[in-house]
């Protein structure tokens, strides 16, 4: 969170989306999903929330094509969101 410019004292909640855990920091300041396999239904739901920042694990995606598609979906549904893949 510090690397993304957020302080550690912000409230963090968890939600279940398509059976996967999604973390929300300060409502929509940051939304993160670190599940093993992230499908596009999860990505679309997160994008519809229009967070300022979204974070995913690199290994959550099958290949580079899926990672690029995530960025494309966010550009369409939430163009202001900054996406980070770690």
PDB file of N, CA, C and O in Angstrom, chain B, residues numbered from 101:
ATOM      1  N   UNK B 101       0.819  -1.186   0.000  1.00  0.00           N
ATOM      2  CA  UNK B 101       0.000   0.000   0.000  1.00  0.00           C
ATOM      3  C   UNK B 101       0.863   1.251   0.000  1.00  0.00           C
ATOM      4  O   UNK B 101       0.547   2.238  -0.664  1.00  0.00           O
ATOM      5  N   UNK B 102       1.946   1.200   0.743  1.00  0.00           N
ATOM      6  CA  UNK B 102       2.823   2.370   0.788  1.00  0.00           C
ATOM      7  C   UNK B 102       3.406   2.677  -0.580  1.00  0.00           C
ATOM      8  O   UNK B 102       3.521   3.841  -0.961  1.00  0.00           O
ATOM      9  N   UNK B 103       3.776   1.633  -1.325  1.00  0.00           N
ATOM     10  CA  UNK B 103       4.320   1.833  -2.665  1.00  0.00           C
ATOM     11  C   UNK B 103       3.315   2.486  -3.607  1.00  0.00           C
ATOM     12  O   UNK B 103       3.697   3.130  -4.583  1.00  0.00           O
ATOM     13  N   UNK B 104       2.037   2.317  -3.310  1.00  0.00           N
ATOM     14  CA  UNK B 104       0.989   2.890  -4.145  1.00  0.00           C
ATOM     15  C   UNK B 104       0.522   4.259  -3.645  1.00  0.00           C
ATOM     16  O   UNK B 104      -0.426   4.836  -4.175  1.00  0.00           O
ATOM     17  N   UNK B 105       1.203   4.765  -2.618  1.00  0.00           N
ATOM     18  CA  UNK B 105       0.885   6.089  -2.120  1.00  0.00           C
ATOM     19  C   UNK B 105      -0.248   6.135  -1.121  1.00  0.00           C
ATOM     20  O   UNK B 105      -0.840   7.194  -0.908  1.00  0.00           O
ATOM     21  N   UNK B 106      -0.568   4.995  -0.497  1.00  0.00           N
ATOM     22  CA  UNK B 106      -1.649   4.947   0.482  1.00  0.00           C
ATOM     23  C   UNK B 106      -1.074   4.688   1.868  1.00  0.00           C
ATOM     24  O   UNK B 106      -0.089   3.963   2.010  1.00  0.00           O
ATOM     25  N   UNK B 107      -1.682   5.273   2.880  1.00  0.00           N
ATOM     26  CA  UNK B 107      -1.210   5.061   4.244  1.00  0.00           C
ATOM     27  C   UNK B 107      -1.787   3.769   4.808  1.00  0.00           C
ATOM     28  O   UNK B 107      -2.812   3.274   4.338  1.00  0.00           O
ATOM     29  N   UNK B 108      -1.123   3.238   5.808  1.00  0.00           N
ATOM     30  CA  UNK B 108      -1.518   1.958   6.384  1.00  0.00           C
ATOM     31  C   UNK B 108      -2.701   2.057   7.340  1.00  0.00           C
ATOM     32  O   UNK B 108      -3.210   1.030   7.790  1.00  0.00           O
ATOM     33  N   UNK B 109      -3.144   3.250   7.654  1.00  0.00           N
ATOM     34  CA  UNK B 109      -4.244   3.408   8.592  1.00  0.00           C
ATOM     35  C   UNK B 109      -5.619   3.474   7.910  1.00  0.00           C
ATOM     36  O   UNK B 109      -6.627   3.694   8.581  1.00  0.00           O
ATOM     37  N   UNK B 110      -5.667   3.289   6.611  1.00  0.00           N
ATOM     38  CA  UNK B 110      -6.945   3.322   5.890  1.00  0.00           C
ATOM     39  C   UNK B 110      -7.731   2.046   6.170  1.00  0.00           C
ATOM     40  O   UNK B 110      -7.137   0.981   6.340  1.00  0.00           O
ATOM     41  N   UNK B 111      -9.056   2.137   6.220  1.00  0.00           N
ATOM     42  CA  UNK B 111      -9.867   0.945   6.491  1.00  0.00           C
ATOM     43  C   UNK B 111      -9.836  -0.041   5.318  1.00  0.00           C
ATOM     44  O   UNK B 111      -9.895   0.351   4.152  1.00  0.00           O
ATOM     45  N   UNK B 112      -9.743  -1.324   5.659  1.00  0.00           N
ATOM     46  CA  UNK B 112      -9.715  -2.391   4.652  1.00  0.00           C
ATOM     47  C   UNK B 112     -10.889  -3.321   4.907  1.00  0.00           C
ATOM     48  O   UNK B 112     -11.100  -3.781   6.029  1.00  0.00           O
ATOM     49  N   UNK B 113     -11.653  -3.593   3.848  1.00  0.00           N
ATOM     50  CA  UNK B 113     -12.747  -4.549   3.940  1.00  0.00           C
ATOM     51  C   UNK B 113     -12.530  -5.639   2.897  1.00  0.00           C
ATOM     52  O   UNK B 113     -11.784  -5.453   1.936  1.00  0.00           O
ATOM     53  N   UNK B 114     -13.186  -6.771   3.096  1.00  0.00           N
ATOM     54  CA  UNK B 114     -13.121  -7.846   2.105  1.00  0.00           C
ATOM     55  C   UNK B 114     -14.521  -8.119   1.587  1.00  0.00           C
ATOM     56  O   UNK B 114     -15.511  -7.980   2.305  1.00  0.00           O
ATOM     57  N   UNK B 115     -14.576  -8.507   0.339  1.00  0.00           N
ATOM     58  CA  UNK B 115     -15.838  -8.892  -0.294  1.00  0.00           C
ATOM     59  C   UNK B 115     -15.609 -10.163  -1.087  1.00  0.00           C
ATOM     60  O   UNK B 115     -14.496 -10.433  -1.539  1.00  0.00           O
ATOM     61  N   UNK B 116     -16.649 -10.929  -1.251  1.00  0.00           N
ATOM     62  CA  UNK B 116     -16.602 -12.124  -2.081  1.00  0.00           C
ATOM     63  C   UNK B 116     -17.207 -11.792  -3.441  1.00  0.00           C
ATOM     64  O   UNK B 116     -18.354 -11.353  -3.532  1.00  0.00           O
ATOM     65  N   UNK B 117     -16.430 -12.005  -4.485  1.00  0.00           N
ATOM     66  CA  UNK B 117     -16.881 -11.786  -5.856  1.00  0.00           C
ATOM     67  C   UNK B 117     -16.644 -13.077  -6.618  1.00  0.00           C
ATOM     68  O   UNK B 117     -15.502 -13.508  -6.773  1.00  0.00           O
ATOM     69  N   UNK B 118     -17.702 -13.687  -7.089  1.00  0.00           N
ATOM     70  CA  UNK B 118     -17.606 -14.947  -7.829  1.00  0.00           C
ATOM     71  C   UNK B 118     -16.844 -15.999  -7.006  1.00  0.00           C
ATOM     72  O   UNK B 118     -16.129 -16.832  -7.565  1.00  0.00           O
ATOM     73  N   UNK B 119     -17.002 -15.954  -5.685  1.00  0.00           N
ATOM     74  CA  UNK B 119     -16.343 -16.922  -4.809  1.00  0.00           C
ATOM     75  C   UNK B 119     -14.875 -16.617  -4.530  1.00  0.00           C
ATOM     76  O   UNK B 119     -14.175 -17.459  -3.967  1.00  0.00           O
ATOM     77  N   UNK B 120     -14.397 -15.444  -4.906  1.00  0.00           N
ATOM     78  CA  UNK B 120     -13.015 -15.047  -4.677  1.00  0.00           C
ATOM     79  C   UNK B 120     -12.966 -13.843  -3.738  1.00  0.00           C
ATOM     80  O   UNK B 120     -13.874 -13.011  -3.740  1.00  0.00           O
ATOM     81  N   UNK B 121     -11.915 -13.754  -2.945  1.00  0.00           N
ATOM     82  CA  UNK B 121     -11.769 -12.660  -1.998  1.00  0.00           C
ATOM     83  C   UNK B 121     -11.167 -11.438  -2.695  1.00  0.00           C
ATOM     84  O   UNK B 121     -10.145 -11.521  -3.375  1.00  0.00           O
ATOM     85  N   UNK B 122     -11.833 -10.314  -2.502  1.00  0.00           N
ATOM     86  CA  UNK B 122     -11.374  -9.032  -3.051  1.00  0.00           C
ATOM     87  C   UNK B 122     -11.243  -8.065  -1.879  1.00  0.00           C
ATOM     88  O   UNK B 122     -12.147  -7.950  -1.052  1.00  0.00           O
ATOM     89  N   UNK B 123     -10.119  -7.380  -1.819  1.00  0.00           N
ATOM     90  CA  UNK B 123      -9.851  -6.421  -0.748  1.00  0.00           C
ATOM     91  C   UNK B 123     -10.130  -5.012  -1.252  1.00  0.00           C
ATOM     92  O   UNK B 123      -9.725  -4.633  -2.351  1.00  0.00           O
ATOM     93  N   UNK B 124     -10.835  -4.241  -0.418  1.00  0.00           N
ATOM     94  CA  UNK B 124     -11.129  -2.849  -0.747  1.00  0.00           C
ATOM     95  C   UNK B 124     -10.545  -1.963   0.337  1.00  0.00           C
ATOM     96  O   UNK B 124     -10.841  -2.136   1.520  1.00  0.00           O
ATOM     97  N   UNK B 125      -9.726  -1.027  -0.065  1.00  0.00           N
ATOM     98  CA  UNK B 125      -9.091  -0.098   0.867  1.00  0.00           C
ATOM     99  C   UNK B 125      -9.764   1.257   0.708  1.00  0.00           C
ATOM    100  O   UNK B 125      -9.818   1.815  -0.388  1.00  0.00           O
ATOM    101  N   UNK B 126     -10.281   1.784   1.830  1.00  0.00           N
ATOM    102  CA  UNK B 126     -10.953   3.090   1.833  1.00  0.00           C
ATOM    103  C   UNK B 126     -11.980   3.157   0.709  1.00  0.00           C
ATOM    104  O   UNK B 126     -11.939   4.043  -0.145  1.00  0.00           O
ATOM    105  N   UNK B 127     -12.900   2.197   0.732  1.00  0.00           N
ATOM    106  CA  UNK B 127     -13.946   2.064  -0.289  1.00  0.00           C
ATOM    107  C   UNK B 127     -13.349   1.773  -1.662  1.00  0.00           C
ATOM    108  O   UNK B 127     -13.243   0.611  -2.052  1.00  0.00           O
ATOM    109  N   UNK B 128     -12.960   2.804  -2.393  1.00  0.00           N
ATOM    110  CA  UNK B 128     -12.457   2.610  -3.755  1.00  0.00           C
ATOM    111  C   UNK B 128     -11.096   3.231  -4.010  1.00  0.00           C
ATOM    112  O   UNK B 128     -10.723   3.456  -5.162  1.00  0.00           O
ATOM    113  N   UNK B 129     -10.346   3.512  -2.944  1.00  0.00           N
ATOM    114  CA  UNK B 129      -9.000   4.031  -3.167  1.00  0.00           C
ATOM    115  C   UNK B 129      -8.130   2.953  -3.798  1.00  0.00           C
ATOM    116  O   UNK B 129      -7.312   3.235  -4.675  1.00  0.00           O
ATOM    117  N   UNK B 130      -8.312   1.719  -3.346  1.00  0.00           N
ATOM    118  CA  UNK B 130      -7.551   0.586  -3.865  1.00  0.00           C
ATOM    119  C   UNK B 130      -8.422  -0.655  -3.773  1.00  0.00           C
ATOM    120  O   UNK B 130      -9.051  -0.903  -2.744  1.00  0.00           O
ATOM    121  N   UNK B 131      -8.458  -1.430  -4.840  1.00  0.00           N
ATOM    122  CA  UNK B 131      -9.128  -2.728  -4.843  1.00  0.00           C
ATOM    123  C   UNK B 131      -8.101  -3.743  -5.321  1.00  0.00           C
ATOM    124  O   UNK B 131      -7.445  -3.546  -6.344  1.00  0.00           O
ATOM    125  N   UNK B 132      -7.968  -4.839  -4.564  1.00  0.00           N
ATOM    126  CA  UNK B 132      -6.950  -5.835  -4.897  1.00  0.00           C
ATOM    127  C   UNK B 132      -7.537  -7.236  -4.847  1.00  0.00           C
ATOM    128  O   UNK B 132      -8.361  -7.553  -3.989  1.00  0.00           O
ATOM    129  N   UNK B 133      -7.099  -8.064  -5.778  1.00  0.00           N
ATOM    130  CA  UNK B 133      -7.475  -9.476  -5.803  1.00  0.00           C
ATOM    131  C   UNK B 133      -6.204 -10.278  -6.060  1.00  0.00           C
ATOM    132  O   UNK B 133      -5.536 -10.096  -7.078  1.00  0.00           O
ATOM    133  N   UNK B 134      -5.881 -11.168  -5.123  1.00  0.00           N
ATOM    134  CA  UNK B 134      -4.654 -11.953  -5.214  1.00  0.00           C
ATOM    135  C   UNK B 134      -4.934 -13.440  -5.398  1.00  0.00           C
ATOM    136  O   UNK B 134      -4.077 -14.271  -5.099  1.00  0.00           O
ATOM    137  N   UNK B 135      -6.108 -13.779  -5.878  1.00  0.00           N
ATOM    138  CA  UNK B 135      -6.490 -15.181  -6.063  1.00  0.00           C
ATOM    139  C   UNK B 135      -5.631 -15.844  -7.136  1.00  0.00           C
ATOM    140  O   UNK B 135      -5.019 -15.177  -7.970  1.00  0.00           O
ATOM    141  N   UNK B 136      -5.604 -17.177  -7.090  1.00  0.00           N
ATOM    142  CA  UNK B 136      -4.818 -17.964  -8.052  1.00  0.00           C
ATOM    143  C   UNK B 136      -5.284 -17.754  -9.488  1.00  0.00           C
ATOM    144  O   UNK B 136      -4.471 -17.567 -10.393  1.00  0.00           O
ATOM    145  N   UNK B 137      -6.583 -17.787  -9.686  1.00  0.00           N
ATOM    146  CA  UNK B 137      -7.129 -17.653 -11.047  1.00  0.00           C
ATOM    147  C   UNK B 137      -8.202 -16.570 -11.035  1.00  0.00           C
ATOM    148  O   UNK B 137      -9.249 -16.725 -10.406  1.00  0.00           O
ATOM    149  N   UNK B 138      -7.936 -15.489 -11.728  1.00  0.00           N
ATOM    150  CA  UNK B 138      -8.881 -14.383 -11.811  1.00  0.00           C
ATOM    151  C   UNK B 138      -9.505 -14.409 -13.202  1.00  0.00           C
ATOM    152  O   UNK B 138      -8.804 -14.316 -14.210  1.00  0.00           O
ATOM    153  N   UNK B 139     -10.837 -14.537 -13.244  1.00  0.00           N
ATOM    154  CA  UNK B 139     -11.481 -14.525 -14.555  1.00  0.00           C
ATOM    155  C   UNK B 139     -12.042 -13.130 -14.843  1.00  0.00           C
ATOM    156  O   UNK B 139     -12.012 -12.247 -13.986  1.00  0.00           O
ATOM    157  N   UNK B 140     -12.542 -12.954 -16.037  1.00  0.00           N
ATOM    158  CA  UNK B 140     -12.962 -11.619 -16.460  1.00  0.00           C
ATOM    159  C   UNK B 140     -14.248 -11.153 -15.790  1.00  0.00           C
ATOM    160  O   UNK B 140     -14.534  -9.955 -15.798  1.00  0.00           O
ATOM    161  N   UNK B 141     -15.028 -12.051 -15.214  1.00  0.00           N
ATOM    162  CA  UNK B 141     -16.202 -11.623 -14.451  1.00  0.00           C
ATOM    163  C   UNK B 141     -15.764 -10.850 -13.214  1.00  0.00           C
ATOM    164  O   UNK B 141     -16.375  -9.846 -12.848  1.00  0.00           O
ATOM    165  N   UNK B 142     -14.702 -11.325 -12.578  1.00  0.00           N
ATOM    166  CA  UNK B 142     -14.157 -10.626 -11.408  1.00  0.00           C
ATOM    167  C   UNK B 142     -13.578  -9.277 -11.833  1.00  0.00           C
ATOM    168  O   UNK B 142     -13.824  -8.254 -11.194  1.00  0.00           O
ATOM    169  N   UNK B 143     -12.818  -9.289 -12.903  1.00  0.00           N
ATOM    170  CA  UNK B 143     -12.203  -8.055 -13.412  1.00  0.00           C
ATOM    171  C   UNK B 143     -13.279  -7.037 -13.749  1.00  0.00           C
ATOM    172  O   UNK B 143     -13.149  -5.865 -13.396  1.00  0.00           O
ATOM    173  N   UNK B 144     -14.332  -7.461 -14.422  1.00  0.00           N
ATOM    174  CA  UNK B 144     -15.404  -6.539 -14.796  1.00  0.00           C
ATOM    175  C   UNK B 144     -16.106  -5.963 -13.568  1.00  0.00           C
ATOM    176  O   UNK B 144     -16.428  -4.775 -13.537  1.00  0.00           O
ATOM    177  N   UNK B 145     -16.345  -6.799 -12.558  1.00  0.00           N
ATOM    178  CA  UNK B 145     -16.986  -6.323 -11.327  1.00  0.00           C
ATOM    179  C   UNK B 145     -16.129  -5.274 -10.656  1.00  0.00           C
ATOM    180  O   UNK B 145     -16.631  -4.229 -10.241  1.00  0.00           O
ATOM    181  N   UNK B 146     -14.829  -5.544 -10.545  1.00  0.00           N
ATOM    182  CA  UNK B 146     -13.925  -4.575  -9.929  1.00  0.00           C
ATOM    183  C   UNK B 146     -13.883  -3.288 -10.753  1.00  0.00           C
ATOM    184  O   UNK B 146     -13.911  -2.195 -10.187  1.00  0.00           O
ATOM    185  N   UNK B 147     -13.818  -3.400 -12.050  1.00  0.00           N
ATOM    186  CA  UNK B 147     -13.780  -2.217 -12.912  1.00  0.00           C
ATOM    187  C   UNK B 147     -15.062  -1.391 -12.781  1.00  0.00           C
ATOM    188  O   UNK B 147     -15.011  -0.162 -12.833  1.00  0.00           O
ATOM    189  N   UNK B 148     -16.196  -2.045 -12.613  1.00  0.00           N
ATOM    190  CA  UNK B 148     -17.461  -1.327 -12.455  1.00  0.00           C
ATOM    191  C   UNK B 148     -17.494  -0.513 -11.163  1.00  0.00           C
ATOM    192  O   UNK B 148     -18.216   0.480 -11.077  1.00  0.00           O
ATOM    193  N   UNK B 149     -16.721  -0.924 -10.161  1.00  0.00           N
ATOM    194  CA  UNK B 149     -16.620  -0.141  -8.924  1.00  0.00           C
ATOM    195  C   UNK B 149     -15.843   1.153  -9.150  1.00  0.00           C
ATOM    196  O   UNK B 149     -15.941   2.076  -8.342  1.00  0.00           O
ATOM    197  N   UNK B 150     -15.085   1.233 -10.217  1.00  0.00           N
ATOM    198  CA  UNK B 150     -14.275   2.389 -10.600  1.00  0.00           C
ATOM    199  C   UNK B 150     -13.310   2.827  -9.495  1.00  0.00           C
ATOM    200  O   UNK B 150     -13.351   3.972  -9.044  1.00  0.00           O
ATOM    201  N   UNK B 151     -12.443   1.907  -9.063  1.00  0.00           N
ATOM    202  CA  UNK B 151     -11.463   2.283  -8.036  1.00  0.00           C
ATOM    203  C   UNK B 151     -10.393   3.204  -8.614  1.00  0.00           C
ATOM    204  O   UNK B 151     -10.201   3.274  -9.828  1.00  0.00           O
ATOM    205  N   UNK B 152      -9.705   3.904  -7.726  1.00  0.00           N
ATOM    206  CA  UNK B 152      -8.583   4.733  -8.173  1.00  0.00           C
ATOM    207  C   UNK B 152      -7.421   3.845  -8.602  1.00  0.00           C
ATOM    208  O   UNK B 152      -6.735   4.135  -9.582  1.00  0.00           O
ATOM    209  N   UNK B 153      -7.203   2.746  -7.849  1.00  0.00           N
ATOM    210  CA  UNK B 153      -6.119   1.813  -8.151  1.00  0.00           C
ATOM    211  C   UNK B 153      -6.644   0.386  -8.034  1.00  0.00           C
ATOM    212  O   UNK B 153      -7.489   0.093  -7.189  1.00  0.00           O
ATOM    213  N   UNK B 154      -6.137  -0.494  -8.889  1.00  0.00           N
ATOM    214  CA  UNK B 154      -6.476  -1.915  -8.836  1.00  0.00           C
ATOM    215  C   UNK B 154      -5.178  -2.717  -8.902  1.00  0.00           C
ATOM    216  O   UNK B 154      -4.275  -2.396  -9.674  1.00  0.00           O
ATOM    217  N   UNK B 155      -5.098  -3.766  -8.079  1.00  0.00           N
ATOM    218  CA  UNK B 155      -3.885  -4.582  -8.011  1.00  0.00           C
ATOM    219  C   UNK B 155      -4.254  -6.049  -8.180  1.00  0.00           C
ATOM    220  O   UNK B 155      -5.212  -6.542  -7.583  1.00  0.00           O
ATOM    221  N   UNK B 156      -3.468  -6.739  -9.015  1.00  0.00           N
ATOM    222  CA  UNK B 156      -3.639  -8.172  -9.247  1.00  0.00           C
ATOM    223  C   UNK B 156      -2.281  -8.862  -9.175  1.00  0.00           C
ATOM    224  O   UNK B 156      -1.241  -8.227  -9.351  1.00  0.00           O
ATOM    225  N   UNK B 157      -2.300 -10.169  -8.914  1.00  0.00           N
ATOM    226  CA  UNK B 157      -1.077 -10.977  -8.974  1.00  0.00           C
ATOM    227  C   UNK B 157      -0.801 -11.350 -10.416  1.00  0.00           C
ATOM    228  O   UNK B 157      -1.725 -11.657 -11.170  1.00  0.00           O
ATOM    229  N   UNK B 158       0.455 -11.325 -10.800  1.00  0.00           N
ATOM    230  CA  UNK B 158       0.835 -11.704 -12.157  1.00  0.00           C
ATOM    231  C   UNK B 158       0.442 -13.150 -12.447  1.00  0.00           C
ATOM    232  O   UNK B 158      -0.030 -13.463 -13.540  1.00  0.00           O
ATOM    233  N   UNK B 159       0.636 -14.021 -11.476  1.00  0.00           N
ATOM    234  CA  UNK B 159       0.341 -15.441 -11.686  1.00  0.00           C
ATOM    235  C   UNK B 159      -1.154 -15.743 -11.714  1.00  0.00           C
ATOM    236  O   UNK B 159      -1.547 -16.884 -11.958  1.00  0.00           O
ATOM    237  N   UNK B 160      -1.989 -14.736 -11.468  1.00  0.00           N
ATOM    238  CA  UNK B 160      -3.444 -14.928 -11.533  1.00  0.00           C
ATOM    239  C   UNK B 160      -3.952 -15.095 -12.958  1.00  0.00           C
ATOM    240  O   UNK B 160      -5.061 -15.579 -13.188  1.00  0.00           O
ATOM    241  N   UNK B 161      -3.115 -14.683 -13.912  1.00  0.00           N
ATOM    242  CA  UNK B 161      -3.536 -14.712 -15.308  1.00  0.00           C
ATOM    243  C   UNK B 161      -2.833 -15.844 -16.050  1.00  0.00           C
ATOM    244  O   UNK B 161      -1.668 -16.145 -15.791  1.00  0.00           O
ATOM    245  N   UNK B 162      -3.549 -16.454 -16.962  1.00  0.00           N
ATOM    246  CA  UNK B 162      -3.035 -17.594 -17.710  1.00  0.00           C
ATOM    247  C   UNK B 162      -1.821 -17.222 -18.543  1.00  0.00           C
ATOM    248  O   UNK B 162      -0.836 -17.959 -18.582  1.00  0.00           O
ATOM    249  N   UNK B 163      -1.894 -16.078 -19.209  1.00  0.00           N
ATOM    250  CA  UNK B 163      -0.785 -15.656 -20.063  1.00  0.00           C
ATOM    251  C   UNK B 163      -0.810 -14.130 -20.227  1.00  0.00           C
ATOM    252  O   UNK B 163      -1.678 -13.447 -19.683  1.00  0.00           O
ATOM    253  N   UNK B 164       0.147 -13.620 -20.979  1.00  0.00           N
ATOM    254  CA  UNK B 164       0.248 -12.170 -21.188  1.00  0.00           C
ATOM    255  C   UNK B 164      -0.979 -11.605 -21.891  1.00  0.00           C
ATOM    256  O   UNK B 164      -1.365 -10.460 -21.655  1.00  0.00           O
ATOM    257  N   UNK B 165      -1.583 -12.402 -22.746  1.00  0.00           N
ATOM    258  CA  UNK B 165      -2.772 -11.957 -23.469  1.00  0.00           C
ATOM    259  C   UNK B 165      -3.893 -11.609 -22.480  1.00  0.00           C
ATOM    260  O   UNK B 165      -4.582 -10.603 -22.651  1.00  0.00           O
ATOM    261  N   UNK B 166      -4.070 -12.437 -21.452  1.00  0.00           N
ATOM    262  CA  UNK B 166      -5.104 -12.158 -20.456  1.00  0.00           C
ATOM    263  C   UNK B 166      -4.792 -10.880 -19.678  1.00  0.00           C
ATOM    264  O   UNK B 166      -5.696 -10.105 -19.369  1.00  0.00           O
ATOM    265  N   UNK B 167      -3.521 -10.661 -19.365  1.00  0.00           N
ATOM    266  CA  UNK B 167      -3.133  -9.437 -18.667  1.00  0.00           C
ATOM    267  C   UNK B 167      -3.440  -8.198 -19.498  1.00  0.00           C
ATOM    268  O   UNK B 167      -3.922  -7.194 -18.973  1.00  0.00           O
ATOM    269  N   UNK B 168      -3.162  -8.271 -20.781  1.00  0.00           N
ATOM    270  CA  UNK B 168      -3.452  -7.150 -21.678  1.00  0.00           C
ATOM    271  C   UNK B 168      -4.957  -6.920 -21.770  1.00  0.00           C
ATOM    272  O   UNK B 168      -5.410  -5.776 -21.818  1.00  0.00           O
ATOM    273  N   UNK B 169      -5.733  -8.004 -21.796  1.00  0.00           N
ATOM    274  CA  UNK B 169      -7.188  -7.883 -21.847  1.00  0.00           C
ATOM    275  C   UNK B 169      -7.741  -7.213 -20.595  1.00  0.00           C
ATOM    276  O   UNK B 169      -8.744  -6.502 -20.662  1.00  0.00           O
ATOM    277  N   UNK B 170      -7.092  -7.438 -19.454  1.00  0.00           N
ATOM    278  CA  UNK B 170      -7.517  -6.769 -18.223  1.00  0.00           C
ATOM    279  C   UNK B 170      -7.377  -5.262 -18.382  1.00  0.00           C
ATOM    280  O   UNK B 170      -8.288  -4.509 -18.037  1.00  0.00           O
ATOM    281  N   UNK B 171      -6.257  -4.833 -18.894  1.00  0.00           N
ATOM    282  CA  UNK B 171      -6.046  -3.401 -19.101  1.00  0.00           C
ATOM    283  C   UNK B 171      -7.070  -2.827 -20.074  1.00  0.00           C
ATOM    284  O   UNK B 171      -7.568  -1.720 -19.870  1.00  0.00           O
ATOM    285  N   UNK B 172      -7.383  -3.568 -21.121  1.00  0.00           N
ATOM    286  CA  UNK B 172      -8.372  -3.131 -22.110  1.00  0.00           C
ATOM    287  C   UNK B 172      -9.750  -2.998 -21.481  1.00  0.00           C
ATOM    288  O   UNK B 172     -10.466  -2.034 -21.752  1.00  0.00           O
ATOM    289  N   UNK B 173     -10.123  -3.951 -20.650  1.00  0.00           N
ATOM    290  CA  UNK B 173     -11.430  -3.909 -19.989  1.00  0.00           C
ATOM    291  C   UNK B 173     -11.519  -2.698 -19.053  1.00  0.00           C
ATOM    292  O   UNK B 173     -12.539  -2.011 -19.014  1.00  0.00           O
ATOM    293  N   UNK B 174     -10.449  -2.446 -18.307  1.00  0.00           N
ATOM    294  CA  UNK B 174     -10.460  -1.291 -17.413  1.00  0.00           C
ATOM    295  C   UNK B 174     -10.535   0.007 -18.203  1.00  0.00           C
ATOM    296  O   UNK B 174     -11.225   0.936 -17.782  1.00  0.00           O
ATOM    297  N   UNK B 175      -9.852   0.096 -19.325  1.00  0.00           N
ATOM    298  CA  UNK B 175      -9.919   1.316 -20.134  1.00  0.00           C
ATOM    299  C   UNK B 175     -11.344   1.583 -20.591  1.00  0.00           C
ATOM    300  O   UNK B 175     -11.762   2.735 -20.711  1.00  0.00           O
ATOM    301  N   UNK B 176     -12.083   0.515 -20.845  1.00  0.00           N
ATOM    302  CA  UNK B 176     -13.458   0.657 -21.306  1.00  0.00           C
ATOM    303  C   UNK B 176     -14.417   0.966 -20.149  1.00  0.00           C
ATOM    304  O   UNK B 176     -15.278   1.837 -20.275  1.00  0.00           O
ATOM    305  N   UNK B 177     -14.271   0.258 -19.027  1.00  0.00           N
ATOM    306  CA  UNK B 177     -15.229   0.375 -17.914  1.00  0.00           C
ATOM    307  C   UNK B 177     -14.827   1.412 -16.864  1.00  0.00           C
ATOM    308  O   UNK B 177     -15.690   2.010 -16.222  1.00  0.00           O
ATOM    309  N   UNK B 178     -13.529   1.625 -16.688  1.00  0.00           N
ATOM    310  CA  UNK B 178     -13.060   2.537 -15.660  1.00  0.00           C
ATOM    311  C   UNK B 178     -11.736   3.161 -16.094  1.00  0.00           C
ATOM    312  O   UNK B 178     -10.682   2.815 -15.560  1.00  0.00           O
ATOM    313  N   UNK B 179     -11.784   4.068 -17.049  1.00  0.00           N
ATOM    314  CA  UNK B 179     -10.553   4.604 -17.654  1.00  0.00           C
ATOM    315  C   UNK B 179      -9.623   5.335 -16.696  1.00  0.00           C
ATOM    316  O   UNK B 179      -8.434   5.461 -16.988  1.00  0.00           O
ATOM    317  N   UNK B 180     -10.119   5.817 -15.571  1.00  0.00           N
ATOM    318  CA  UNK B 180      -9.296   6.560 -14.619  1.00  0.00           C
ATOM    319  C   UNK B 180      -8.522   5.650 -13.656  1.00  0.00           C
ATOM    320  O   UNK B 180      -7.659   6.128 -12.920  1.00  0.00           O
ATOM    321  N   UNK B 181      -8.819   4.359 -13.654  1.00  0.00           N
ATOM    322  CA  UNK B 181      -8.176   3.431 -12.719  1.00  0.00           C
ATOM    323  C   UNK B 181      -6.739   3.136 -13.137  1.00  0.00           C
ATOM    324  O   UNK B 181      -6.457   2.864 -14.304  1.00  0.00           O
ATOM    325  N   UNK B 182      -5.846   3.198 -12.166  1.00  0.00           N
ATOM    326  CA  UNK B 182      -4.452   2.815 -12.373  1.00  0.00           C
ATOM    327  C   UNK B 182      -4.321   1.344 -11.996  1.00  0.00           C
ATOM    328  O   UNK B 182      -4.688   0.951 -10.889  1.00  0.00           O
ATOM    329  N   UNK B 183      -3.798   0.529 -12.916  1.00  0.00           N
ATOM    330  CA  UNK B 183      -3.683  -0.921 -12.709  1.00  0.00           C
ATOM    331  C   UNK B 183      -2.246  -1.294 -12.436  1.00  0.00           C
ATOM    332  O   UNK B 183      -1.330  -0.856 -13.133  1.00  0.00           O
ATOM    333  N   UNK B 184      -2.054  -2.121 -11.397  1.00  0.00           N
ATOM    334  CA  UNK B 184      -0.734  -2.647 -11.060  1.00  0.00           C
ATOM    335  C   UNK B 184      -0.814  -4.156 -10.996  1.00  0.00           C
ATOM    336  O   UNK B 184      -1.714  -4.712 -10.366  1.00  0.00           O
ATOM    337  N   UNK B 185       0.130  -4.821 -11.648  1.00  0.00           N
ATOM    338  CA  UNK B 185       0.227  -6.290 -11.583  1.00  0.00           C
ATOM    339  C   UNK B 185       1.570  -6.596 -10.933  1.00  0.00           C
ATOM    340  O   UNK B 185       2.626  -6.196 -11.423  1.00  0.00           O
ATOM    341  N   UNK B 186       1.499  -7.321  -9.812  1.00  0.00           N
ATOM    342  CA  UNK B 186       2.738  -7.638  -9.078  1.00  0.00           C
ATOM    343  C   UNK B 186       3.041  -9.122  -9.113  1.00  0.00           C
ATOM    344  O   UNK B 186       4.043  -9.561  -8.548  1.00  0.00           O
TER     345      UNK B 186
END
